[in-house]
Amino acid sequence: MLHTTPPKHHLEEELLACLAADNPVAKFVIDEGNDGLWYWDLKEPENLWISDDFWHALHIDPAGQPHTRQTVLDVVLDEDLSKAASLNMDELATSAHGYDQVLRFANKEGEITHFRCRGLMTRDADGEPHRMLGVLRDLTSTSSVEAFKDAATSGPKRNGENRINSDLQHFIYSMSHDMASPLQTTSSALVEVQHAISDGNLEDARELTEMCDASIKRMLVLLSDMRSYFLHAECADDSFQPVSCFEAATAVCDDLRCLIEEKQATIEIDCKHHIIAQPSQLRVVLQNFIQNAIKFGSLNGPVPVKIKTEDQPKAGVVRLSVSDDGPGLPPHQLSGVFQPFTRLHLRRDVPGSGLGLSICRKIAENHGAEIGAEAPVEGGSRFYLDIVGRQSS
């Protein structure tokens, strides 16, 4: 059967032509970076092209989404619709910052995703508003804390007063979002506990108190991970030393013995290198890698996990990796898994705060190392740290 490539949207073709030229539009895209692009026809406002990355972030298949302004507005939260539609062309034309809003969207599961939407307007030969090129930053799951801080501090002054810092409000929302649910659960359950005790139904009261206990433990995990995130922001230069990867991996596996036995995981350690690292921070990286491999590995039966070191082409660099044989990660998620509050799995019964891998990224930065994730051709996932080291004698 002959397969044909769907024709490009005419706005996408126009945008590609602009990016191919050496002009301010190309520089705008290069300087900004993005988690998605949109290109809007201001002369026919219903006509708006948006890249597939946006829909992937919302876990929505882009193939079924027409390139219209209404299609995008349909996934904007009702409370943000007026803000999404508030565009003053004269103000945009004179502003150095262009269009700049943080909007909330509902993903496929009904959860909230925050995007920072920035746009640059262009004019036609007659000086009339012609197009708007926009970049999207996913502030909820695929953007860094640094991006939140940048969004919160870079806004211009309007009418002599600081613009209301909605970006910072959304940042606080993102940090507290996972805590709100267990708090509400606990509060509601405690009311029901009182009713159950009054009615003499001690069995219901017991089950409800167990629910409260689980919710409180979720909050404690999140608070602990948030503390660790900032605690591992840096480490003293004099704390670096040669560390045996085999000994570090063995020690971490001993710490995770209960989890390993519960999930019937099999651990293979093939580590013949020493690396230059801060020992406790290296163990944090290994613990996160191994825990994720066990949690997201095979869903049925024993979970095989392989911890390995190997020399890299760059002299003096060693790759420390942890692999599993699980379902793996979609390619579009690989670049964002180390950002704060990113969950590797949509299943509600898989615990976690979404901060573990972002802590690992901070530790990698402390060590001048490269951290990454990949989907091997044989299946599963592999998380790695490329760091200065040498093979053991």
Salt bridges, closest charged atoms under 4 A:
GLU14 OE2 - HIS130 NE2 3.94
GLU14 OE2 - ARG131 NE 2.88
ASP31 OD2 - LYS27 NZ 2.62
GLU32 OE2 - ARG118 NH1 2.99
GLU32 OE1 - ARG137 NH2 3.68
ASP41 OD1 - ARG131 NH1 2.84
ASP80 OD1 - ARG104 NH2 3.00
GLU91 OE2 - ARG158 NE 3.43
ASP100 OD2 - ARG116 NH2 2.86
ASP100 OD2 - ARG118 NE 3.76
ASP100 OD2 - ARG163 NH2 4.00
GLU109 OE1 - HIS59 ND1 2.69
GLU111 OE2 - ARG348 NH1 2.23
ASP124 OD2 - LYS43 NZ 2.99
GLU146 OE1 - ARG361 NH2 3.66
ASP150 OD2 - ARG116 NH1 3.26
ASP167 OD2 - ARG116 NE 3.63
ASP178 OD1 - HIS177 ND1 3.51
GLU203 OE2 - ARG206 NH2 2.43
GLU210 OE2 - ARG206 NH1 2.52
ASP213 OD2 - LYS217 NZ 3.10
ASP254 OD1 - ARG257 NH2 3.56
ASP255 OD2 - ARG283 NH2 2.64
GLU268 OE2 - LYS306 NZ 3.86
ASP270 OD1 - LYS272 NZ 2.58
ASP311 OD1 - HIS273 NE2 3.02
ASP349 OD2 - ARG347 NH2 2.90
GLU365 OE2 - ARG361 NE 3.88
GLU374 OE2 - ARG319 NH1 3.87
GLU374 OE2 - ARG382 NH1 2.77
GLU378 OE2 - ARG382 NH2 3.38
ASP386 OD1 - ARG319 NE 2.75
